[in-house]
């Protein structure tokens, strides 16, 4: 293999790779066929079990060649980066010449950076810890609220004789309009809630008080200026409501009998003590997680590094894809969500940019601290986590076809390493704080 650097800048490096290695082509082609075999259905063979010689007859040769070339490019780039100890954030390769299974020329563009001198992260961590470490505490009100939650889950309901009052379970149909125009997605049928605890717009609950089953009512409420739907902020909204049913809620009495019904408790005092201890542990865990996140943000912000714009753009795309995935999981159309919050895709991506840059800085920071402090997980720990992950597959062969073992090992190694670095920084911050 011959490598020629064709362009070298502060944050970008371009190199030409010339490959003339038939053994390498053959090896990568076999690897490509294994990875592609589960995509092809061949009569008489189970998915992923098609022999290479049979698979060739049922898959477009161009697809095999493309994957083969990708694997070769990835291997060449990996060696190139290791030999020169480069810090590469992202890369893109272009095929210049290709003689099938004999030779090829790739031009690979790399977004690189020079690791800046780290701030004194130990001193910064200790200073941060001294200012931000707090003791976890649970108030009597929190204990009471937690027990009330359990009481409400065991409440009984009976048809109410009079009008709806706070604490009653109501079932309503409603729709909203603004200036005579129906608000999109505002119609609700059989919407149930506890009056006074409803998640409707402020002021709606008060209008519903006193309504009896079978009654209808129309009223207006002004949406607050900070309402989550941009298209409704500050507007006067007309509600049309039909009260379907009203149920009076009765909570179990808070006594020793109730405490014993919840668990193995001698009485209400033991239940309160157990709830308080549980809440305290939960609060400690959440505070510890938040402290670690805030500490990393503090250290990343102190790191002055020139990040290639292409790397930031790529990270923004990842964040945006996560948003799209989350919206899809909730059954929310992306375009409708943008309309409701009053933002365009471009605006959202712009707002994601600082977060994206901080993410990159955080990864650089963790990697460099790990190197300086000689922090790395043991092979046994990595293999154990990898094995745990692979248990979701029916067999080792199925796993090999679905994922790249080398990439999985490396990803797991970095994940465990980062966890160890975070633990190191957290302990440093909390020491003598």
C-alpha positions in Angstrom: 0.0 0.0 0.0 1.3 3.5 -0.9 0.1 6.6 0.9 0.5 10.2 -0.3 -0.6 13.2 1.6 -2.2 15.6 -0.9 -3.5 18.3 1.4 -2.6 19.2 5.0 -4.3 22.0 7.0 -4.7 22.8 10.6 -8.1 20.9 10.9 -8.1 18.9 7.6 -5.9 16.3 6.1 -6.4 14.6 2.7 -4.4 11.5 1.7 -4.4 9.2 -1.4 -4.2 5.5 -0.7 -3.1 3.1 -3.5 -3.9 -0.5 -2.8 -2.5 -3.5 -4.8 -3.1 -6.5 -2.6 -5.2 -9.3 -3.9 -5.1 -11.2 -0.6 -6.6 -8.1 1.1 -9.3 -7.8 -1.5 -10.1 -11.5 -1.1 -10.3 -11.3 2.7 -12.5 -8.2 2.7 -14.8 -9.6 0.0 -15.4 -12.7 2.2 -16.1 -10.4 5.2 -18.5 -8.3 3.1 -20.4 -11.5 1.9 -20.8 -12.6 5.5 -22.2 -9.2 6.5 -24.5 -9.1 3.5 -25.8 -12.7 3.7 -28.6 -11.9 6.1 -30.1 -9.4 3.7 -30.8 -12.0 1.0 -33.5 -14.6 1.0 -32.6 -17.8 -0.9 -34.9 -20.8 -1.2 -33.6 -23.7 0.8 -31.5 -21.6 3.1 -32.2 -19.7 6.3 -31.5 -16.0 6.4 -27.8 -15.5 7.2 -27.0 -19.1 6.3 -26.5 -18.7 2.6 -23.0 -20.0 1.5 -20.8 -17.3 -0.3 -20.8 -19.2 -3.6 -24.6 -19.4 -3.6 -25.0 -15.8 -2.4 -23.0 -14.4 -5.3 -25.8 -15.6 -7.7 -28.5 -13.8 -5.7 -27.0 -10.4 -4.9 -25.9 -7.5 -7.1 -22.2 -7.7 -7.5 -21.9 -3.9 -7.2 -23.3 -4.1 -3.6 -20.6 -6.7 -2.7 -17.9 -4.5 -4.3 -19.1 -1.4 -2.5 -19.0 -3.1 0.9 -15.6 -4.6 0.1 -14.2 -1.3 -0.8 -15.7 0.3 2.4 -14.0 -2.4 4.5 -10.7 -1.9 2.8 -10.9 1.9 3.2 -11.7 1.5 6.9 -8.8 -0.8 7.5 -6.3 1.5 5.7 -7.5 4.5 7.5 -7.2 2.8 10.9 -3.6 1.9 10.2 -2.8 5.4 8.9 -4.3 7.0 12.0 -2.5 4.7 14.3 0.9 5.1 12.6 0.7 8.9 12.8 -1.1 9.2 16.1 -3.7 11.4 14.5 -6.8 12.7 16.3 -9.5 12.2 13.6 -13.0 13.3 14.3 -14.6 12.3 11.0 -13.6 11.1 7.6 -15.0 10.7 4.1 -13.5 8.6 1.3 -13.8 8.9 -2.5 -12.9 6.1 -4.9 -10.6 7.4 -7.7 -9.6 4.2 -9.5 -10.7 0.6 -9.2 -9.8 -2.7 -10.9 -12.1 -5.3 -9.4 -10.5 -7.5 -6.7 -7.0 -6.3 -7.8 -6.3 -2.7 -7.1 -7.9 0.6 -6.0 -7.1 4.2 -5.3 -8.9 6.1 -2.5 -8.8 9.7 -1.5 -9.7 10.1 2.1 -10.5 13.4 3.7 -10.0 13.6 7.5 -11.2 16.2 9.9 -8.4 16.4 12.5 -7.4 18.5 15.4 -4.4 19.1 17.6 -5.1 18.3 21.2 -4.8 21.6 23.1 -3.1 21.8 26.4 -5.6 20.7 29.0 -6.6 22.9 31.9 -5.6 21.7 35.3 -8.6 19.4 35.5 -7.8 18.2 39.0 -7.7 21.7 40.5 -10.8 22.7 38.5 -12.6 19.6 39.7 -11.7 20.3 43.4 -12.9 23.9 43.0 -16.1 22.8 41.4 -16.7 20.2 44.1 -16.1 22.8 46.9 -18.8 25.1 45.4 -21.3 22.5 44.2 -21.4 19.5 46.5 -24.6 19.4 48.5 -26.1 17.1 51.1 -29.2 15.2 50.0 -32.2 15.7 52.3 -35.8 14.6 52.2 -38.5 16.8 53.7 -41.6 15.6 55.6 -43.7 17.0 52.7 -41.9 14.8 50.2 -42.6 11.7 52.3 -46.2 12.7 52.6 -46.5 13.3 48.9 -45.0 9.9 48.1 -47.4 8.1 50.5 -50.3 10.1 49.1 -49.3 8.9 45.6 -49.7 5.3 46.8 -53.0 6.1 48.5 -54.4 7.7 45.3 -53.4 4.5 43.4 -55.6 2.5 45.8 -58.5 5.0 45.8 -62.1 3.8 45.3 -64.6 5.7 43.1 -68.4 6.2 43.3 -70.8 8.2 41.1 -71.0 11.7 42.4 -74.4 13.0 43.5 -73.7 16.7 42.8 -71.4 18.8 40.6 -67.7 18.1 40.1 -65.4 19.3 42.8 -61.6 19.2 43.3 -60.4 15.7 43.8 -63.2 14.1 41.7 -62.5 11.9 38.7 -64.1 13.4 35.6 -64.7 12.2 32.1 -65.1 14.9 29.5 -65.3 15.5 25.7 -63.9 18.9 24.6 -62.6 20.9 21.7 -60.8 24.2 21.3 -61.1 27.1 18.9 -59.5 30.5 18.3 -61.4 33.2 16.6 -63.9 30.7 15.4 -61.3 28.4 13.9 -60.8 24.9 15.3 -57.4 24.3 16.9 -55.6 21.5 15.2 -55.6 18.2 17.2 -57.7 19.8 20.0 -60.7 17.4 19.9 -60.6 14.9 22.8 -63.1 12.2 23.6 -63.5 10.6 27.0 -60.6 12.6 28.5 -60.2 11.5 32.1 -58.5 13.4 34.9 -58.7 14.3 38.5 -60.1 17.8 38.8 -57.5 20.1 40.2 -54.7 17.8 39.0 -55.6 18.0 35.3 -52.9 19.0 32.8 -55.1 21.3 30.8 -54.5 25.0 30.4 -54.6 27.1 33.6 -58.1 28.3 34.4 -59.9 25.3 32.7 -60.3 23.4 35.9 -62.0 26.2 37.7 -64.6 26.4 34.8 -65.3 22.7 35.2 -66.1 22.8 38.9 -69.8 22.4 39.6 -70.6 20.8 36.3 -72.8 17.7 36.5 -72.8 14.6 34.3 -74.7 15.3 31.1 -74.1 19.1 31.2 -72.3 21.1 28.5 -70.5 24.4 28.8 -68.7 26.9 26.7 -66.1 29.3 28.1 -62.9 31.1 27.2 -59.4 31.0 28.7 -56.4 33.0 27.8 -53.3 30.9 27.1 -50.2 32.1 29.0 -47.4 33.8 27.0 -45.1 30.9 27.8 -47.5 28.2 26.7 -45.7 25.3 25.1 -47.6 25.6 21.8 -46.3 28.6 20.0 -49.4 28.9 17.8 -51.5 29.4 21.0 -49.3 31.6 23.2 -51.2 34.5 24.6 -54.4 33.8 22.6 -57.9 33.7 23.9 -59.1 30.1 23.4 -62.8 29.1 23.4 -63.5 25.7 25.0 -66.6 23.6 24.3 -66.9 20.9 27.0 -69.4 18.0 27.6 -69.2 16.4 31.1 -69.8 12.7 30.6 -69.4 11.5 34.2 -68.2 12.6 37.6 -66.9 10.1 40.2 -66.1 11.0 43.8 -62.8 9.7 44.9 -62.2 8.2 48.4 -58.6 7.6 49.6 -57.8 4.9 52.1 -57.3 6.2 55.6 -53.7 6.8 56.5 -53.3 4.4 59.4 -51.5 1.3 60.5 -53.9 -0.9 58.6 -53.1 1.0 55.4 -49.3 0.7 56.1 -49.6 -3.1 56.6 -51.5 -3.4 53.3 -48.7 -1.7 51.4 -45.9 -4.0 52.6 -44.2 -5.6 55.5 -44.6 -2.7 57.9 -45.6 -2.8 61.5 -47.4 0.5 61.2 -47.5 4.0 59.7 -44.3 5.0 61.4 -42.3 2.2 59.8 -43.8 3.0 56.4 -42.8 6.7 56.7 -39.3 5.7 57.7 -39.0 3.3 54.8 -40.3 5.8 52.3 -37.9 8.5 53.6 -34.9 6.1 53.3 -35.9 5.1 49.8 -36.4 8.7 48.7 -33.1 9.7 50.2 -31.2 7.0 48.3 -33.0 7.9 45.0 -32.2 11.6 45.6 -28.5 10.8 46.3 -28.3 8.8 43.1 -29.8 11.6 41.0 -27.7 14.3 42.6 -24.6 12.2 41.9 -25.5 11.8 38.3 -26.3 15.5 37.9 -23.1 16.4 39.7 -21.0 14.3 37.3 -22.8 15.9 34.2 -22.3 19.4 35.5 -18.6 18.7 36.3 -18.0 17.4 32.8 -19.7 20.5 31.3 -17.6 22.7 33.5 -14.4 21.1 32.4 -15.4 20.9 28.7 -16.2 24.6 28.7 -12.7 25.3 30.1 -11.1 23.3 27.2 -10.1 25.6 24.4 -10.0 23.6 21.2 -10.6 24.5 17.6 -13.2 22.0 16.4 -13.6 21.5 12.7 -17.0 22.8 11.6 -17.7 19.6 9.6 -17.4 17.7 12.9 -19.8 20.0 14.7 -22.2 19.7 11.8 -22.0 15.9 11.9 -22.7 15.9 15.7 -25.7 18.3 15.1 -27.1 15.8 12.6 -26.8 13.0 15.2 -28.6 15.1 17.8 -31.3 15.9 15.2 -31.7 12.2 14.3 -32.2 11.5 18.0 -35.0 14.1 18.2 -36.6 12.6 15.1 -36.4 9.1 16.6 -38.0 10.3 19.9 -40.8 12.0 18.1 -41.4 9.0 16.0 -41.6 6.7 19.1 -44.3 9.0 20.5 -46.2 9.0 17.2 -45.6 12.7 16.7 -45.1 14.0 13.1 -41.9 16.1 12.9 -43.5 18.9 10.8 -46.4 19.2 13.3 -44.1 19.4 16.2 -42.1 22.2 14.6 -45.3 24.1 13.9 -46.5 23.7 17.5 -43.2 25.0 19.0 -42.9 27.7 16.4 -39.5 26.7 15.1 -38.0 25.5 11.8 -35.5 22.7 11.3 -32.8 25.2 10.7 -33.5 27.0 13.9 -33.5 23.8 15.9 -30.2 22.7 14.5 -28.7 26.1 15.2 -29.8 25.8 18.8 -28.2 22.3 19.0 -24.8 23.6 17.8 -23.5 24.6 21.3 -24.6 21.2 22.6 -22.9 19.5 19.7 -19.6 21.3 20.2 -19.7 20.6 24.0 -20.3 16.9 23.2 -17.2 16.8 21.1 -15.1 18.6 23.6 -16.3 16.3 26.3 -15.2 13.2 24.3 -11.8 14.8 23.7 -11.4 15.7 27.3 -12.3 12.1 28.5 -9.9 10.6 26.0 -7.0 12.8 27.0 -7.5 12.5 30.7 -7.6 8.7 30.3 -4.3 8.8 28.5 -2.6 11.0 31.1 -4.0 9.1 34.1 -3.4 5.7 32.4 -7.1 4.8 32.8 -8.4 1.9 30.8 -10.7 -1.0 31.5 -9.3 -4.5 31.7 -9.8 -6.9 28.8 -11.9 -9.1 31.1 -14.2 -6.3 31.9 -14.7 -5.4 28.2 -15.2 -9.0 27.2 -17.8 -9.5 30.0 -19.8 -6.4 28.8 -19.5 -7.5 25.2 -20.8 -11.0 26.1 -23.6 -9.5 28.0 -24.6 -7.4 24.9 -24.4 -10.4 22.6 -26.8 -12.5 24.7 -29.7 -10.7 22.8 -28.8 -12.7 19.7 -29.8 -16.3 19.2 -26.3 -17.4 18.3 -22.7 -16.2 17.8 -23.1 -16.5 14.1 -26.2 -14.3 14.1 -24.3 -11.7 16.1 -21.3 -11.7 13.7 -23.6 -11.0 10.8 -25.4 -8.2 12.5 -22.4 -6.4 14.0 -18.7 -5.9 13.5 -17.0 -7.6 16.5 -14.0 -5.3 16.4 -16.2 -2.2 16.4 -18.3 -3.5 19.2 -15.2 -4.3 21.3 -13.8 -0.8 20.7 -17.1 0.9 21.4 -17.5 -1.0 24.7 -13.9 -0.3 25.7 -14.4 3.5 25.2 -17.7 3.4 27.1 -16.2 1.7 30.1 -13.1 3.9 29.9 -15.2 7.0 29.9 -17.2 5.7 32.9 -13.9 5.2 34.8 -12.7 8.7 33.9 -15.9 10.2 35.1 -15.6 8.3 38.4 -12.0 9.5 38.8 -13.0 13.1 38.2 -16.0 12.8 40.6 -13.9 11.4 43.3 -11.3 14.1 42.8 -14.0 16.8 43.0 -15.5 15.3 46.2 -12.2 14.8 48.0 -11.8 17.2 50.9 -14.9 19.1 49.6 
